[in-house]
Amino acid sequence: MTTEPRPHPHGPDELCDAGSALYARALREGRVRHREADTAPCLIDFGLLHPDVEDMTWLRPTAPAVALPQLLRGIEDHIARHREREERLTAMFEPLMALDARQAAGGEPPEITVLDGFERINAAIDRAMADASEEVLTVQPGGVRSPEVLADALPREQELLARGCRMRTLYQHTTRHSLPALAHYEQLDGDVEVRTLNEVTERMVVLDHSVAFIPASKDRTVALEVRQPAIVDYLITTFERLWRLATPMFPHAAQLPAENGITTRQHAIAELLVEGLTDTEIAARLGMNVRTAREHIAKLAAILGSNSRAQLGYLIGQSGILDQNH
């Protein structure tokens, strides 16, 4: 039967040189004398050496394939305990922080609130949507949304529209080919408009020109609820400028413009190619998968008569397509 390694004051990833050398020798020779481990007690603390049941003056090594998972499990348990403590502290302080914020602002909600975790973010957005009565502006980057996410949003959006709200959403051009997205908007009854661009900002939701939600971390697990009027106005101005540049997708779709056989999407790809981005980086910027990005690059190369990536960059510069306004 194996036992969990005892926690070491220096952490499970700090094995001293003497301990490492002694453990290696124990693996080679099969055992070492107990007294030799006195200078490297971490070996026993980590469970790398254990007494020989036949002769207690000797220590036998624990196989590395057994020892490593035990040590890793100990680290994972330690992290899990800290996360549980974080959650308990957050739950404990959340109502106190809300109380303090209301008192400091004369009963009004704070101008900027940090929302940690998808559950808190979604709950805050749901509350704001339930109170909205005028308009919701949304930016949705990343291309196609899953049918499950769209289905989950449908009743909330329909309830909002039923109250007379207007809803405008910006997607990337890849969404234009998403049948689930088109079906989703066709099911909604109300004042709904959708437009698309090659690139958009990070995800953003603005409600009634009074509250906005924006991500505060790259993985979107942390968000900001913004009620500061100047910041909200700035975000609305950004949305409106993107909206004027965007191509209608719903309820009346407009054809994406093309010039000299170069589509808007290929024009965007050409710009990113000249910037030196890889296929993967281009796909991420334009909200498409790498295969689709490579297909567009191949079409662009065929149009310009390029036989190599280096030549394609040169021909893009010579063609003048980057000087065209789209």
Buried (B, 14 or more C-beta within 10 A) or exposed (E): EEEEBEEBEEEBEEBBEBBBEBBEBBBEEEBBEBEBBEEBEBBBBBBBBBEBEEEEEBBBBBEEEEBEEBBEEBEEEEEEEEEEEEEEEEEEEEEEBEEEBEEEEEEEEBBEBEBBEEEBBBEBBEEBBEEBEEBBBBBBBBBBBEBEEBEEBBEEBBBBBEEEBBBBBBBBBBBBEBEBBBEBBEEBEBEBBBBBBBBBBEBBBBBBBBBBBBBBEEEEBBBBBBBBEEBBEEBBEBBEEBBEEBBEBBEEBEEBEEEEEBBBBBBBBBBBBBEEBEBEBBBBBBBBBBEBBBEBBEBBBEBBEBEEEEEBBEBBEEBEBEEEEB
